[in-house]
Amino acid sequence: MKILSIVGARPQFIKCAPLSRAIRKEHTEILVHTGQHYDPEMSDIFFKELQIPEPDYNLGVGSTSHGEQTGKMLIEIEKILLKEKPDLVIVYGDTNSTVAGALAASKLYIKVAHVEAGLRSFDRSMPEEINRILTDHISDLLFCPTETAVLNLKNEGITTGVYNVGDVMLDALEHNIKIAEGKSTVLENMGLSSKEYLIATVHRASNTDSFSNLSSIVNAFCDVDIPIVFPVHPRTEKYLKHYGLWDKLCEKVRVIPPLGYLEMLKLMAHSRKILTDSGGVQKEAYMLGVPCITMRENTEWIETVEDGGNVLVGTDYKNIVDAIKCSKGSTSKKDVFGIGNSSEKICKILNNGNIS
């Protein structure tokens, strides 16, 4: 079977790595990189570290408005689909690359498989929520990471082609954490001791594009006693400088460029707590057993909150500071994301001919 996989952003590279390895044992895979994340620190290093094959196509779309970015992707993906004529298109997660790939394939009557289907934050002000809903409703195979995701789809009338396979990100984490522990010297290089620092990530538009939200986060980070390591996304850096917050942040917080996957994984594993607005980082924190403080009002990963491993604090200064000081997180984690064999499960479904 000829499978065309579409990726474009860091979380998708992570999810793609274990599934691509499994797919290529039995099938032909064509890999398309939309270029949604195009910076070498956001893209190239991930392909190298995760040993993802060189993309067959790199669209180089880059960063622009949602409409322009998605439109460019649609045009270029359609050309590739007409040339390659795959039996199945696989899309991941909730980015513009995801919805563009699914739309292009469905309009050419090519079957679509959505990895990480069924997630819902129930906040339609998030562009990712719109992408998820649209993609799920035009997909033929919906590979859900949790039982909650299956129920979300059922509530929307989607029951055919739905499979709870667990989370491919757990496959990637379990494979790579051993490599990271053995090879990465990031703690030594940065003079850090295990459990004596926090790690933070901020990239969501609702936080970066809002002076009120971003300044509240910066003030909270600057007013706590424990060291914070903050790998800064290019978008976040742009807005920190635009709002005049950059110098203040750099005085009190250890601001560093984006990291590769292995270094970031090791830093997260050894941190005391993780501060984030990223869906993927919330999940990785839970999988690593590190308490997570999420600077959002809602989450698509409700299981992490229900189990006590994650707390939602929004962008309120006091809530962030209090959570840093007081939040303990869960002492145990459940197998809500599976047991690390999701890629095998997906390939078994594909091998059984379930795309017809």
Buried (B, 14 or more C-beta within 10 A) or exposed (E): BEBBBBBBBBBBBBBBBBBBBBBBEEBEBBBBBBBBBBBEBBBEBBBEBBEBEEBBBBBEBBEEEEEEBBBBBBEBBBEBBEEBEBBBBBBBBBBBBBBBBBBBBBEBEBBBBBBBBBBBBEBEEBBBBBBBBBBBBBBBBBBBBBEBBBBBBEEEEBEEBBBBBBBBBBBBBBBBBEBBEEEBEBBEEBEBEEEEBBBBBBBBBBBBBBEEBBBBBBBBBBEBEEBBBBBBBBBBBBBBEEBEBBEBBBEBBBBBEBBBBBBBBBBBBBBBBBBBBBBBBBBBBBBBEBBBBBBBBBBBBBBBBEBBBBBBBBBBBEBBBBBBEEBEBBEEBEEBBBEBBBBBBBBBBBEEEBBE
